[in-house]
Amino acid sequence: MAFVALADLAARVPDGALLAIPPDNSLTPAAFARALVRRGVRGLRLLGVPVSGYVCDLLIGAGCVASLQTSAVSIGETGLAPRFARALAAGTLQVTDATCPAIHTMLQAAEKGVPFMPLRGVLGSDLIAHRPDWKVVENPFASGDPILLLPALSPEVAAFHAVCADDEGNVYVGRRRELATIAHASQRTLVTVERHFPGSLLDDERMAAGTISGVYIEAVARAPRGAWPSGLLDEYEADAAHLTEYSKLARSDTGFADYLARYVTDAVA
Amino acid sequence: MIQPEERLIAAIARLILDPAAPPARHIAVGAASAIPAAACWLVKLGGLDVRLSLLHLQRKNPFTEGTRELFDLAGQGRIDLFFLGGGQIDGQANLNLIGTGDWPGTGARFPGSFGSAFMYLTVPRTILFREEHSRRVLVPKVDHISAAGVSAPGVVRRGTAQALVTGRCVFGFDGARFRLASVHPGETADSVRAETGFDYDAPAEAAQTPDPSPAQLALLRGPVHARMAATYPAFCRRVWGENAA
């Protein structure tokens, strides 16, 4: 598997794709999202795994997103996600609400190749009434025990930013094993990395435990500081000042256009 | 001078240590929860033998199976205490993190339900925390239920709200109704009643929420601050100033 350029990686996402994305501080693919904006992708159906942050708000603001399934949208310490709120109020974004473990469970069902999985809790939440694809059934192994069933969910494309990748397409995510579940469940996985890893990640017992096998990975591009303004594991901290600047600018249409021009459209990476 | 946030932290710490509640051996803290996280550090550094799992640590994250491990642990019954809040909270301890108006929040949109719909039922004790105490937050009936405070018979659940801590008072919850436990300095039973949209029980005379002890304040301003600074820089600056802990 050869490394590709960031723009070529972004070109692999078709308009209208169901795209799974991890949130801030969970190896979020921020440089990749900026490349998607430059590519002018349209009609994305985003899946926040299990919630959404800067990347999601940016893609919504840039007009790339038709719908969003997520358990919450929140950026930085303030929590404000201005473009998401604006699009929802304007009726230009279709939102499907979930709860974090339900999204994990739907992906785990796809990972196992089974059509559904049960989940405890959730009963009594109005989420269920707004999810015709979720069903409450009687536990077939016990009487008088209602339980929620969730359908398998297999995203067309998953994208995240990992630490490094080797020439076999193995990628290192450390302890963030939810990325493995996303890759296992998705039909195609595109990854950006800080750097190339010489040799094989699977040759080293300590690295292998935090590695996702290249069998799941379609393509990799180098994007140094590719999670910025989010942080990345023990590599670098989140840029809280930039997230605050983003949240401020994104409150108005002109401010957001200014942000795009300054940090996204004219940038090379 | 005691900061209001320090009093709230101490009030939550007291609830964590409540001898009448089931033991808290493993406490998890979720997103954007500076005051609950500080309360957990306060009880731990104060000597309670407890495991803390802080979901949002970028470095040294406690979960080695990804963020879904928090929910797997809760499902297995290995988390004893969790914290939740809500854009709206009603008298049956229902939480609304969706929004007001029609679904999915055509009035004011809140961030979304996070893991609340699951954690509220699978964890034996939940301490509710919401700093804003007003009729717009504490409502007779939430517009939408993210997580239900009370379940129908037959629904498996390990527990519900233990208490609700706000910027004005502490309410206990008995599984059906809130009861005023104490009011913070500057508040009275009447002032709390005036700002609360749901009905609740109250004793004839309202107790006052105690101040943190000098020992607690020393812990908060030193070692607790130090452990909070990386995750909650703005909160730490606001409460404890620019000085490094």
Interface residues (C-beta under 8 A of the other chain):
Chain A: N25 S26 P50 V51 T70 S71 A72 V73 S74 E77 T78 G79 A81 A85 L88 A89 V95 D97 A98 T99 C100 P101 A102 H104 Q108 L119 R120 G121 V122 L123 G124 S125 D126 L127 H130 G144 D145 P146 I147 R175 R176 R177 E178 L179 A180 T181 G231 L233 D234 E237 A238 A240
Chain B: A31 A32 H56 Q58 R59 N61 F63 T64 E65 G66 T67 R68 E69 F71 G75 L97 I98 W103 P104 G105 T106 R109 P111 G112 S113 F114 G115 S116 A117 F118 M119 Y120 L121 T122 H144 I145 S146 A147 A148 V150 S151 A152 G154 V155 V156 R157 A230 Y232 P233 A234 F235
